[in-house]
Amino acid sequence: MLEIKEIYKTFNAGTQNEKSALNGVSLTLNDSDFVTVIGGNGAGKSTMLNAIAGVWSVDGGKILIDGEDVTKLSEYKRAKYLGRVFQDPMTGTAATMSIVENMAIAARRGKRRGLGWGVTKEEREQYMEMLKKIGLGLEDRLTSKVGLLSGGQRQALTLLMATIQKPKLLLLDEHTAALDPKTAKRVLELTNEVILEHNLTALMITHNMKDAIAYGNRLVMMHEGRIIFDVSGEEKKKLKVSDLLAKFEQASGGEFANDRMMLS
């Protein structure tokens, strides 16, 4: 479903601030893979996700989604393949519009629109059922402005909107990092439920090593723009945080010293 072939990305090339963010990254995701991605600050995790999404072009290599080469496609043209949930709960929804309007926009994305406007009774009932499943009481607040929702409610809604059309690939960029621990746990559980229910292919960046082990069928570790560890199946299930720390230190030749990840 996703093939990344030897992609490179350097920011501010030729200046004092030159930063090599991706150094020949190659990664293949099969249909229904749920891959968690970890690594320290500056490892290239978000750069890789943004390269897949087309936020910026890569300097070399290829990106294919479901067999189609999207390397040179702009961000908006790639959007039809992707669902995205961002770290900031304020991103991904229209704050001044209601819950039902946001969901209707997501459901109509990429489709032909006629002169008619409004949400049908059938659509409203469908959205209510979807919202009921997440257990946050949003099914009774269809007309509420999204800007009035809590961060957790908003991330849950963004997740539903990102998957309402069953994308080829779901990109999750530390989407629980800004939430309190209890809410983050619920949003992660919901994420797992949605991915399994719709049989989605997903790539999730997280700074939490326990979450990276607990969720998904495969784990990838990045360091200095490269993938240094890739584990799946039974081997992944048996992993402990201490194993990940040892792998990092072995591959990088130094002690793991990322306070944010250690505290998680």
C-alpha positions as CSV (number, residue, x, y, z in Angstrom):
1,M,0.0,0.0,0.0
2,L,3.0,2.3,0.6
3,E,6.5,2.1,-0.9
4,I,9.2,4.6,0.0
5,K,12.3,4.1,-2.0
6,E,15.6,5.7,-1.0
7,I,14.1,9.2,-0.2
8,Y,16.3,12.1,0.8
9,K,15.5,15.5,2.2
10,T,17.9,18.3,3.2
11,F,16.6,21.6,4.6
12,N,18.5,24.9,4.0
13,A,21.0,23.2,1.7
14,G,24.3,25.1,1.2
15,T,23.8,27.3,4.3
16,Q,25.1,27.3,7.9
17,N,21.7,25.9,8.9
18,E,21.9,22.9,6.5
19,K,20.0,19.9,8.0
20,S,19.9,16.5,6.5
21,A,16.5,15.2,7.6
22,L,16.1,12.0,5.5
23,N,19.1,9.9,4.4
24,G,18.0,7.2,1.9
25,V,14.9,6.1,3.8
26,S,13.2,3.0,2.4
27,L,10.0,1.5,3.8
28,T,7.2,-0.8,2.5
29,L,3.8,-1.1,4.1
30,N,1.6,-4.0,3.1
31,D,-2.2,-3.7,3.0
32,S,-3.6,-3.5,6.6
33,D,-0.2,-2.9,8.2
34,F,-0.4,-0.7,11.3
35,V,3.2,0.6,11.8
36,T,4.3,2.7,14.8
37,V,7.3,4.9,14.4
38,I,9.6,6.1,17.2
39,G,12.9,8.0,17.5
40,G,14.4,10.9,19.2
41,N,14.1,14.6,18.3
42,G,15.3,15.3,14.7
43,A,15.2,11.6,13.8
44,G,13.2,12.3,10.7
45,K,9.8,10.9,11.8
46,S,7.6,13.9,11.0
47,T,9.7,14.8,7.9
48,M,9.0,11.3,6.5
49,L,5.2,11.7,7.1
50,N,5.2,15.1,5.6
51,A,7.1,13.8,2.6
52,I,4.5,11.1,2.1
53,A,1.7,13.7,2.4
54,G,3.4,16.0,-0.1
55,V,3.9,18.9,2.3
56,W,7.3,19.3,0.7
57,S,9.1,17.6,-2.1
58,V,11.9,15.1,-1.6
59,D,15.4,15.7,-3.0
60,G,15.7,12.1,-4.3
61,G,13.9,8.8,-4.3
62,K,10.3,7.7,-4.9
63,I,7.0,7.4,-3.0
64,L,4.3,5.1,-4.3
65,I,0.8,4.7,-2.8
66,D,-1.1,1.6,-3.8
67,G,1.2,1.2,-6.7
68,E,0.9,4.8,-8.1
69,D,4.0,7.0,-8.1
70,V,3.0,10.2,-6.2
71,T,6.5,11.6,-5.8
72,K,5.8,14.6,-7.9
73,L,2.2,15.1,-7.0
74,S,1.2,18.2,-5.0
75,E,-0.2,17.9,-1.5
76,Y,-3.8,18.5,-2.5
77,K,-3.6,15.9,-5.3
78,R,-2.3,13.3,-2.8
79,A,-5.1,14.1,-0.4
80,K,-7.5,11.6,-2.1
81,Y,-5.3,8.7,-1.0
82,L,-4.7,9.9,2.6
83,G,-6.3,10.4,5.9
84,R,-4.4,12.6,8.4
85,V,-4.6,13.4,12.1
86,F,-2.2,16.0,13.4
87,Q,-0.6,16.6,16.8
88,D,-2.5,19.9,17.3
89,P,-6.2,19.2,18.1
90,M,-7.0,22.6,16.5
91,T,-5.8,21.2,13.1
92,G,-8.0,19.1,10.8
93,T,-11.4,20.6,11.6
94,A,-13.3,23.9,11.0
95,A,-13.7,25.4,14.4
96,T,-16.6,27.8,13.5
97,M,-18.7,25.0,11.8
98,S,-20.8,22.4,13.6
99,I,-19.9,18.8,14.2
100,V,-22.4,17.6,11.5
101,E,-21.1,20.2,9.0
102,N,-17.5,19.0,9.5
103,M,-18.4,15.4,9.0
104,A,-20.4,16.2,5.9
105,I,-17.4,18.1,4.4
106,A,-15.2,15.1,5.1
107,A,-17.7,12.7,3.6
108,R,-18.0,14.8,0.4
109,R,-14.2,15.3,0.0
110,G,-13.2,14.7,-3.6
111,K,-16.7,14.1,-4.8
112,R,-18.7,16.0,-7.3
113,R,-21.0,18.6,-5.7
114,G,-24.3,19.7,-7.1
115,L,-26.2,22.9,-6.4
116,G,-28.0,21.4,-3.4
117,W,-26.7,22.1,0.1
118,G,-27.5,20.5,3.4
119,V,-27.2,17.2,5.2
120,T,-29.8,14.6,4.5
121,K,-31.6,12.7,7.3
122,E,-29.8,9.5,6.3
123,E,-26.4,11.2,6.6
124,R,-27.3,12.7,10.0
125,E,-28.3,9.2,11.3
126,Q,-25.1,7.7,9.9
127,Y,-23.0,10.4,11.7
128,M,-24.8,9.9,14.9
129,E,-24.1,6.2,14.8
130,M,-20.4,6.8,14.2
131,L,-20.2,9.3,17.0
132,K,-22.1,7.1,19.4
133,K,-19.4,4.4,19.0
134,I,-16.7,6.6,20.4
135,G,-18.5,7.1,23.7
136,L,-17.9,10.8,24.2
137,G,-21.5,12.1,24.0
138,L,-21.0,13.9,20.7
139,E,-24.0,12.2,19.1
140,D,-26.2,14.6,21.1
141,R,-24.2,17.6,20.1
142,L,-24.4,17.5,16.3
143,T,-25.1,21.2,16.0
144,S,-22.4,22.3,18.4
145,K,-19.5,24.3,17.0
146,V,-16.3,22.2,16.9
147,G,-14.3,25.1,18.5
148,L,-16.3,24.4,21.7
149,L,-15.1,20.8,22.0
150,S,-12.2,19.6,24.3
151,G,-8.9,18.5,22.7
152,G,-9.8,14.9,23.1
153,Q,-13.2,15.2,21.6
154,R,-11.8,17.2,18.7
155,Q,-9.1,14.6,18.0
156,A,-11.7,11.8,18.1
157,L,-13.8,13.7,15.6
158,T,-10.8,14.4,13.4
159,L,-10.0,10.7,13.4
160,L,-13.6,9.9,12.3
161,M,-13.3,12.6,9.6
162,A,-10.0,11.3,8.4
163,T,-11.3,7.7,8.0
164,I,-14.9,8.4,6.9
165,Q,-13.9,7.6,3.2
166,K,-11.6,4.7,4.2
167,P,-8.3,6.2,2.9
168,K,-5.5,4.1,1.3
169,L,-3.2,5.2,4.0
170,L,-3.8,6.8,7.4
171,L,-1.1,9.1,8.8
172,L,-1.0,9.8,12.5
173,D,1.6,12.4,13.6
174,E,1.8,12.2,17.4
175,H,-1.9,12.7,17.5
176,T,-2.2,12.1,21.2
177,A,0.9,14.1,22.3
178,A,-1.1,17.3,23.3
179,L,-3.7,15.4,25.3
180,D,-3.8,14.5,29.0
181,P,-2.9,10.8,29.7
182,K,-6.5,9.6,30.3
183,T,-7.8,11.2,27.1
184,A,-4.7,10.1,25.1
185,K,-5.4,6.5,26.1
186,R,-9.0,6.7,25.0
187,V,-8.1,8.3,21.6
188,L,-5.4,5.6,21.1
189,E,-7.9,2.9,21.8
190,L,-10.4,4.5,19.4
191,T,-7.6,4.8,16.8
192,N,-6.9,1.1,17.1
193,E,-10.6,0.2,16.9
194,V,-11.2,2.3,13.7
195,I,-8.1,0.9,12.0
196,L,-9.1,-2.7,12.8
197,E,-12.8,-2.1,11.9
198,H,-12.0,-0.7,8.5
199,N,-8.9,-2.8,7.8
200,L,-6.8,0.3,7.2
201,T,-3.1,0.7,6.5
202,A,-1.7,3.2,9.0
203,L,1.6,4.9,10.0
204,M,1.6,6.3,13.5
205,I,4.4,8.5,15.0
206,T,4.6,8.4,18.7
207,H,7.1,9.5,21.4
208,N,5.7,7.0,23.8
209,M,7.7,3.7,23.6
210,K,5.0,1.7,25.5
211,D,2.4,2.8,23.1
212,A,4.7,2.0,20.1
213,I,5.0,-1.6,21.5
214,A,1.3,-2.0,22.5
215,Y,-0.3,-0.8,19.2
216,G,0.1,-2.0,15.6
217,N,1.7,-5.1,14.1
218,R,5.0,-3.6,13.3
219,L,7.5,-1.1,14.9
220,V,10.1,1.1,13.2
221,M,12.8,3.1,14.9
222,M,14.5,6.1,13.2
223,H,17.7,7.9,14.0
224,E,19.4,10.7,12.0
225,G,17.2,10.3,9.0
226,R,17.5,6.6,8.7
227,I,15.5,3.5,9.8
228,I,17.7,1.6,12.3
229,F,15.3,-1.0,13.5
230,D,12.2,-2.7,12.0
231,V,10.4,-5.4,13.9
232,S,7.0,-7.1,13.5
233,G,4.8,-10.0,14.5
234,E,5.6,-12.1,17.5
235,E,9.0,-10.5,17.9
236,K,7.3,-7.1,18.4
237,K,4.8,-8.5,20.9
238,K,7.7,-9.6,23.1
239,L,9.5,-6.3,23.1
240,K,10.1,-4.3,26.2
241,V,11.1,-0.6,26.6
242,S,14.5,-1.8,27.7
243,D,14.9,-3.7,24.4
244,L,14.2,-0.5,22.4
245,L,16.7,1.5,24.5
246,A,19.3,-1.2,23.9
247,K,18.6,-1.3,20.2
248,F,18.9,2.5,19.9
249,E,22.2,2.6,21.8
250,Q,23.6,-0.3,19.7
251,A,22.6,1.3,16.4
252,S,23.5,4.9,17.3
253,G,26.7,4.2,19.3
254,G,25.5,6.4,22.1
255,E,23.2,6.6,25.1
256,F,19.5,7.3,24.5
257,A,18.9,10.7,26.0
258,N,15.5,12.0,24.9
259,D,13.8,13.3,28.0
260,R,10.3,13.5,26.4
261,M,10.4,9.8,25.4
262,M,12.0,8.7,28.7
263,L,9.3,10.4,30.7
264,S,6.6,8.8,28.7
